[in-house]
Amino acid sequence: MISDGGLTAGDRLPPVRDLAYALGVTPGTVARAYAILTDEGWADGQVGRGTFVAAPGAAEQGAEPEYPPRNGAPDATRIALFGPSVPDMGQVGLINAAFARLADRPAANLLNYPSRAGYAAAREAAVRWLGAAELGPLHHEDLVMCHGGQSGVSLVLQTVLRGARPVVLVEELSYPGFRRAAELMRAEVVSVPMDGEGLIPEALDRIVAETGAQVLCTSPEVHNPTGICTPADRREAIARVARRRGLHVLEDDCYRLGGRRGATYRALLPDLGWYVASLSKGLTPALRIGFAVAPREEAGALRRAAEHGFFGLARPLADLVEDMLPRADTAAMLTAIREEFGRYVRAAVNALGGFDLTWHEEVPFLWLRLPEGWRAAAFVQAAEAEGLQLRTAEDFALRDGFAPHAVRIAVNAQVSLASFEAGMLRLRGLLDNPPERIAV
């Protein structure tokens, strides 16, 4: 009808359920057809309004669907900055559209346990999505889909650790989830000193020799919480230590939103390098979709750990991976989210750039070393009084470890940019007036 002129630009197509009833097919079939029309530029899906005939010429241009945000970011005076909050750039509509397409999948998908063969297409989609991560030779059988990045970390440790009291190494300041996963495995956690480029190889070598550690957990691309990136030569030096000592290296790459700046440890250590990533920071944490990648010789052991632990990712989520990750509109959404995070980071830097700050436009948090006169605990308390919730360096150190007077400021892009900017200016006011200089 669009081709023949029976429907013209701007005409609204029938609601999915109405057309499904009229044609005697399932709503999923109609939703899938509408998605194809939209993908090919014949129609324009508008979240909350319906599907409309696209303007002439859109089909020839191969127009992609748009998923505008449901609501503008609200203004707020109290802002949680504990962890990054992903902006709504329309991904809710994108995900809902994907679930609508999945309604036409075979009924058996929702009646049986997950299977290795049945998830092959989803794993292949994940491998293509991770392809730019420079993981070395990668087959979909090397990858296990899991329930977020933390699930992936736990899964790798379950696969690797042996003995009654294994030792896991972490960076001097590190993601607390490493410690929690290791403690669940009854492992001892030991920290390795760092400098401005990440782990110190000589210290790593000494501590592995002293402790017999089996695994190092690290985040070389975006170190959490400091935001530093370990340069290529330092990674190679760390890899040499790991190779000589037989040390497994687990790389957590969940915070990276843009391109890589160095090789993964899986590429540097084909027999010892493990890799974990997720959709949480770049798309949404609500789906709890993550990926754990094993060295080729360890892939079978990783699969068994997943199958024995939880059988596999829930089938609707695996189908979502298969459907959504290869789509151009998903890639465009990830780019839009990354760029929006960048706007908030720049706003923070504009307000706080005069202080000792580590940041990158494609990292959704900033690391602030406090000026003389401020201790981290007092600063966080003062910020709380201003309606801003931060995390201190102590949250990222071992219980008996050293923590500098510093705070991590996560980007909350679910409040308006104006509110976020105002919050950063309130932080600057505190930094400009440490306690001993505040008039009584």
Buried (B, 14 or more C-beta within 10 A) or exposed (E): EBEEEEBEEEEEBBEBEEBBEEEEEBBBBBBBBBBEBBBBBBBBBBBEEBBBBBBEEBBEEEBBBBBEBEEEBEEBEEBBBBBBBBBBBBBBBBBEBBBBBBBBBEEEBEEEEBEEEBBEBBBBBBBEBBEEBBBBEBEBBBBBBBBBBBBBBBBBBBBBBEEEEBBBBBBBBBBBBBBEBBEEBEBEBBBBBBEEBBBBBEBBBBBBEEBEBBBBBBBBBBBBBBBBBBBEEBBEBBBBBBBEBEBBBBBBBBBBBBEBBBBBBBBBBBEBBBBBBBBBBBBBBEBBBBBBBBBBEBBEEBBEBBBEBBEBBBBBBBBBBBBBBBBEBBEBBBBBBBBBBBBBBBBBBEBBEEBEBBBBBBBBBBBBBBBEBBEBEBBBEBBEEBBBBBBBBBBBBBEEBEBBBBBBBBBBBBBBBEBBBBBBEBBBEBBEBBEEEEEE
